[in-house]
Amino acid sequence: MESQINSGNNRQYYDEYEIDLREYIILLWQKKWLILGLVVLAILAAFLINLFVLPTTYQTRAKIQLTEYPGIYGQSNYARQFLQSSELIKQAAARAGLELTSQEINYYQENRLMVTLIPETKIIELQVEASEPQLAYDLTNNIISIFSQQSADYYKSLLASQQRYVEELEGELKSINRKIAQDQHLNSTKDLEANQLLLNSFLNESNSLFMVRRDLRVLIQQEKEKLLSYAQVRVIDEPYLPVTKKTPNLGSLTNVVKSK
């Protein structure tokens, strides 16, 4: 008896569900022209916004490779921060004939310039957008040029300091060589074997000098290899002059509104 009641309740529930679903379908069919009109209106609105509201932008890309030489301009995270800095954007824009306000610089940082680190490499990709193709191209070139120049100036000073260090090491090596030569000369002119204590002292000093000389030679070679390994920032993908507009997205409208 109880099972019959439950069965009847379930049948009634499914019947009501089927009726509700049928009513929804009928309602949607009755409103089909309204729904279709809203879809067409949305497409038309998107077209008009794209045509009259969203700014026309052109995008270009470039890739640079940082130096392997130790220093801040060889550090990917530092390089990314500097490439996105307001000061660099301001200088690059000035070279292109633009005087940007602080608000415009912030807009470029957030919407017009993207700096991407290629994982496990020293390669950085730049994406720059502008209202004109030539401007996008010039800004990208200027950003790379300013970064490369400042990197070269930094390493010029660093390499000069490194070269002085190598020269100091070479001076120490010459002094040790002279000391070894003097000791060898004394060994040849004095009878050290008659004084065992003096002989042991001489041998210990000679061994120490030879070890220091060996270590200095290794260190000098390492430092010279560092100097030879230096390479400036290298452009591996040159920026190109864009010929087609960048396709806008829905977020562009929000950014435009915020910037106004």
SULQUIFEN-V673478 format. One record per helix or strand of 3 or more residues. SS is the DSSP state (H for helix, E for strand). FROM is the first residue (numbers start at 1). TO is the last residue. If there is no record, write none. Layout:
SS/FROM/TO  SS/FROM/TO
//
This chain:
H/2/30  H/32/53  E/58/65  H/72/74  H/76/83  H/86/95  H/102/112  E/113/117  E/123/130  H/133/189  H/192/194  H/196/229  E/234/237  H/250/259
//
